Amino acid sequence: MDSDNVRHMDTKTLSRKRPRAAVAILPQDPLESEVEDLSDSEDDDLEYIPKPGDLEDESPSKLTTGDASPYPKTAESPKRKKRKSRNVIILVPTDTHNHNLDTVVSPCNSGSFKTQPRHPLWKKADIDSFQVPDPVFVAPQCVQSPYQYFKMFFTDQMIAHIAEQTNLYSVQQTGSAINTNSGEIEDFLSMLLYMGVFEFPTFVDYWHSDSRFPPVADAMSVRRFQSLRSFLHFNDNMQNNHSPDRFYKIRPLFNMLRQQCLLIQPTNRQSIAEVMVAYKGTKAGNLHHYKSNQHDKFGFRLFCRGSSKGIIHDLLLYQGDTTFLNSGLDEDEQNPLLGTKVVTTLCTSIAEPEATVVFCDNYLISLDLVKSLQARLGVRCIGTVRANCTGGATAMDDKDLAKLGRGAYDYCSQEGVIAVRWLDKKSVSILSNACGIEPLGYVRRFCRETHQKIDITCPSVMSAYIQAKEGIDLSDMLVRLYKTPMKARRWYLPLFGYILDLCIANGWLMYKRDCNLLKEKPVHLKRFRLSVAGTLKVVNKLPARVGQPSVPPNPQKTPKRLHNPRALQPTTDVRYDCLGHWPIFGEQRGRCNLCVKGVSRWKCSKCGDGKLFLCLNNKQQCFVCYHQK
């Protein structure tokens, strides 16, 4: 063998006992080094066993004196089994490239490598509280009628849309139109509002002679009511075209309601929570859900954003994978977590995000959501959180807090986000980037040992959450207080009943806000609902009966004189609509409802159900003055 070939060989490279030393690679081009194949070559046969003759010919004694081996002499490592594709590689930056290259460490030496944590370390420190600005509401000149507040949400456009789609659906089903109009739809809505307050076992009972209810029975016949209810519709089925929207039958009405809710001036404390619309049928498929922790356990799922006073400002119907198709979320915001997508979608419609704090429950919130909301939208967030969504917050566990007693708390923070664990009856964990621990407050809780209420310590962030989270719960309670009866085989009718009840609840809360600004006493929700129902039945409509009765009274029978009750005062919308107010002359006299000392036989055919007396003679024109603003 030639000396030139021997000069570049080493016996340690031919035997199986090769040292497991790290190889330094110095690439000229870093781009080529990233794609370079660093695996063993095919010629390097690990199963090769050299013959004794080969070892003698290539012994170190035959090397030329003074010729050093190209490889450094290292001690032989103990015999180990070869591991494929586990080479020890260290990338060292060269002098020609000023790149900071990472060090890739083999698994056998991974014990000396310290991995970076996923989130920054938590530390025992409080955060600065954000001063939420109070909204400024402009006081109106006067408090409007309940009918006007109801029309702020349930507009004339929605009523005309219902009338048009109901006629269209009746033609598609029977070949002939039901011939309804906006006025008749208003009568239908009025009857539904009455039925929500005065609930009977069946619809027929409102017309039965033994249990007849005049506000409902006088509006229309029972057959006409059943016909309208059978053909009540809100969207054209022929224009579906296999749309991915599974709520397409009720979607136009929800979109109109949502646009009206977004026009209401909100407060800077908003809450997001889940609401269930009761439905126990089987026609809705998997749109029908079960939630054990809700008041209505079976029904449709809605996510609402509302103010701390209970006014709903935005809604989102949950329909599975297609819920966020038209939500406008970017690819970066398409988080696989449902709560993250729900909160992000509802927060995009906030008018002043940088001055708003959103409160959520533990079903929706996580540490990544709190950070992303402030980074992308500028919205701060406070909410209870589950143990696996805190981002590794190091707070005391439940056993340690129980030793300290009721009202004990622990906290830690990182990058402006604080995690607090507070012990009430059970421990509650909360995340916040808007409010911290200080100042500490107190809440009243019942003590079983002393059988009386006591004060326990409560962090500031927990007090803020308890006060602001009541908004959605208040709205849900008001909707269910006088619920519209809309049980039917068609699954979308309960959602229509929820829209009608929500318009009443939002309108009453707006009415209360204006009454507080003008320092007036508001009426109860039931009176508000009955006032809307009564106005819908007669506003902008001719009275059902005008003039004297067709059958004269029997002169032989002397009627017994009864006490004349005070006539029902009409609402301002009915009083000044200038339609159907005709004077009717009667034999009975009554006190004028406008002047103090006037007594008249003239009554208005529309106001007060035809029992409102007004002066009408040469000296007093109370009838004309009463119907003019």
Steps between C-alpha positions, in 0.01 A plus 500: 500500500633846410617733770268774368199283566627390839559860600126574492380191680449402860436155641232637733283592204497143375405321819159504669644665809486854371496788749167687537652846476315812377581615148534871435348610170612830358277575198599762247137576415243469784218447251671195356582367845132497597410261220818296506455131569699422815416132515758223470614413149414171337867397478536513877389147578447461873496119473845480338748273690863554396720199434817443697711557190350835437573612852863399469551685174340811637663495844627826642860372484503531120413869510773739400677667785395858550170457313225587740153355472236736365268410790578572865596205713233435756449223748276219389154518653338188644315277257145623442223410262480727198197736495391598154419865418614615848819679397640764730513819296615841614466790260773754562479844335792571264696821469356578157137487619363713783201274567392391848455126452324290758660202666328170438565262787458125479244327722773333703634840606163673528527514876742792478263700274243727668186550290331840503156509667193552283390811690706747702543422865227601743595728787331615819397852398182700451408690182373855451123531481344651189257782567193417292344825379134548582277546194324831450134461401314800363169549678203516260249782508230265627441132560346336194215253503569127547389446141781728373763317702372169363523639145867582556570126472198343324479739206236551231741340254492175697119503511474561124753221439295254707181590312669455161662167582179368662303571182773342288515186712121457490510515118779242489308264728137539387511690171307799642618790714381551854473874420647640818655844545710694748197611703382143549851388596500773767170361632657154504800630697266677741318174570830320562605767749172464687539122505843536658349679800165317526589138432219252424540123454414512126445764234132415462432599862545868414188478276292251698182636656594381850846655497480770232775764517380815314841660418589186304158380382395841366814543289421216256322166483659180617507356147681803362750487785572133435539566127751779560692286745508208255640706211723732705833511316815714487703395194447357151573127489555513124801729538689273736725350227659257747633782715739398781300724734284257695294781657398640161128475589536759777824675393346815339313584819810449715711718271244784520484472879880493526532820296256677731681377813834629370352851472441523877769686692676239718675526832873438534444184704385220270435135585491198267315183596297214357119506484269205437171536306271221618407235243433131563400389152691279258456692172812716545752214480827567677418870532317383811744481796500395863663708775465372853603827668237717326146580609366370167706186455374413149502754221703718266831655602554875465797709605410855600697813580322739730562792731516479875140632515364208296457656151603256226721659231609204286396139439656190346306184412707185552465241223817293523782524246319755283449751779795720403487477120393864457646633822790678329772340712854492359696179462702589810175540699358162392595342830382142552355595840131588481516757779779694330308529172174593672650779711709636211198507267277680750772750595563614142171695504590707811497870416775608746717192563786678677266636767304174547547212742340166411396248767476127413444174683735203518348333193640770271816651650865394495838668544565517126160663444566772759828592331371480142196720567714784628766457230261486202189693606613697806227343716580409860353186648406361842355156559503181698727233357546127522814346645636380163464844334700714745828463313679335789422759767664411831233568761413320822287190464161448661635316805737780594229764455257298712748508787500882489121518516220650294604815316864393454660571163827462312621663181784520248552703183695515176510758220210702636268200559415396855367162610306497829363208696243594762322273749126547550297184554728359232815635345460728198781577252491817295718664232514873445702767322270786604476478878728376778476405867495845656293648647362213702129493569243294686198298396212372712473122531290273721688311771363162602672503839356831619182485284544857385670696225862601544751710307780315323799643316462531123762622247411794281504295179247255643262779607515653153422164339201431727342839426552500121412136433138549604406666168432188290332328795268798544402497133439126507277537807295779341448296182372199694284704738212545250584252229316495168336157444644376169510121533466344154632227273693757299827543686557868412183631668652490854782719366240749373342502847843574649545795260164644604576463873851641458363812330266552796784450753743730316230762451407496869864539606540795262180646646639462854826670397313806372278508808807505724654783298181707532438382857160349424350185641491215243216251467538129557600267219152347493333839459754589234423181305122549528534860383690386191238232432212745533667757273584246230134402479358848429780731380460620139182291462133576467283392793317173454154652559407861422161662566185396679416132548279350228242361748332769715462433870170371633309800644282282723801369690651762725873437531647507843736789544847382587797688626692643205863391536773731388580455133833352403731778389647434152870523432639805325558296182129413479378840617683699231496259205209698341327190369156370593419746782125563447261668747213277617193641674344295779223532754730455799699798620853493634773725634719654231854359497658833402328787679430505873129578529373386163228235467426358155307232313759483221758221498798412278447185297867392533649638820433308818314222315222747414437605861695825518272808536600835350318831472375593154276811483508866408687599815734204555691319225683250724459223241714693247756620753543153649620352168744781414853533636 
